[in-house]
Amino acid sequence: LTQELKPYIDAHYPTLPDPEHTAIMGSSMGGLISIYALSEYPQIFGSAAGLSTHWMGTFAPNAHIPLAAYNYLQQHLPAAQGHKIYQDHGTTELDALYAPYQNFVNQIVRDKGYKEQGAQTNFMTRVFEGAGHNEKAWAARLDIPILFLLGN
């Protein structure tokens, strides 16, 4: 992503390549890799979004995988200054299991200085009642993270 794909896109398309204009987004485990990419390459990605981020790691409730993610985020999530994060989940299908995991991640993000209100808003988290863990549900709300991360 950072050594081949992004440089290629920036070289062949009229992009604004700076972090302020570079976001990464994914759903489910793609949400995990998006937050990881922001954490590992904050000089490249200014923002990241995870739709129905699969913090639990497996398809059954567990503690060890989310705990590893929480510890990683506490150590590596970039400073709030100059970065934005969007997270969400639904309430049906696999997403019905996500609330406790996402709530914990939300607190880590807040503890790192990200703000949900005011002039310096750089964090948004949402719960979509009745939405499931599927492409149709993600497509129905895709505009929200795009507008939040990149503006109009």
N, C-alpha and C positions, 0 to 999 in steps of 0.2 A: 504493500500500500504506500509506504512512505519513500521507498527507494526506486520503485519502478512505475507504479500506476499514477500517483499524483504528479511526479515530474513529467510523465508523458502527457497527461491531460493539460497541465500548465503550459507545456511547450507547443501543443497542437490546437488549443482552444483559447478563446479570449476570456480568461479567468482573472479573478482577483486572488492571487495565490497566498496572501498573508493570512495568518491565523484568524483574524477578525472575520474573514469571509470564507473560512474553511470549516465545514462541519462534517461530522460522521454520525451515521444513524443506522440502527438495526433493530430487529425485533427478536424476541426470545433470546437465544444465545448470541444473536447478532447485537443485541443490546449490551451484553457483557463485553464483547470485543470492542464495541464503540467506546464504552467508559474506559476500558483498558487502553485503547489507542490514545484517548485524551490524556490519560495519566502518564503514559510512556512517552508521548510526543506532544507535549503542550505547546511547543514552539511551532508545530505544524497545524494542529487542530485547536481551534479556539472554542469549539463547542461540540457537544455530543448529546445524542438522544437515544434512549432505550424505550421501545414500546414493548410492554409485557416482558420486561427483562427477567430472565430465568435465573435469579439469584440462588435458587436452591440447588442448582447443578444436576440433580437427578430428577426423576419423575415421582419421587416419594419424599415426604417431609424428612429432613435430616438436619443436623447441626454442623457437621464438620466442613462441608463445602461452603455454606454461607459464611461460616466463621472465617475461613481462609479469605473469602472475598472481602469481608468487613475489615480484617486486619490489613489486607493489601490497600484498600481505599484509605484507611486511616494514615498509612505511611506514604502513599503515592499520589493521591488525588491532588491535582495542581491547585495552586492558590486561586481564590475566587476572582481576584483582579484579572480582567481580560479574558475570562472564560465563562461559558454558560452551560448549564446541564438541564436536560428535560428527561423526566421519567414518568411512566404511566403503567397501568394495568387495568384489566377488566375484572368482572366478578363471576364469570362462568367458565366452564371447561377447566383447563389447567390454570388459568388466571385466578380461579377461586382460591387457590392455595397461596397466592403471592402477597397478600396484604401484610402479614407480620414481617416478612423478609424486606419488602419495600419500605415499610415504616422505619426499620432499623437503618437502612441505607439513607433514607431521607434525613435522619438525624445526623449521620456522619457528614453528609453534604452540608447541612446547616452548621455543624460544629466547625467545619473548615472555612466558614465565613460567607457562604453563598446565601443570598437574600431572595426571598419570594415576593417582596413588596418594596415599593419606593422607587426612587430614581435609579438606584443601582441594582434593580432586579436582574438576577442572573441564574435563578433556579425556579423551575416549574415542575410540580408533580401533580398528577391527576389520576382519579379513579373513574372508570366508565362503567356505570351500572348496566348489567345485562350483556356487556361485551365479552366475547370469548377470545380464545387464543388461536387466531387464524388470520389469514391475509385479508379477508373481507372486513373484519373488525379494524385491523390496522389501517387499511385504506380509507375507511370512513373518518378517521381522525388524523390523518397524515398532515393536513394543513396546519394543525395546531403547533406541533414541534417545528415545522419549517418556518412558520411566521415568527415563532418565539426566538428561534436561534438565529435566523438570518434577516428578519424584518420583512418589510413589504417588498 
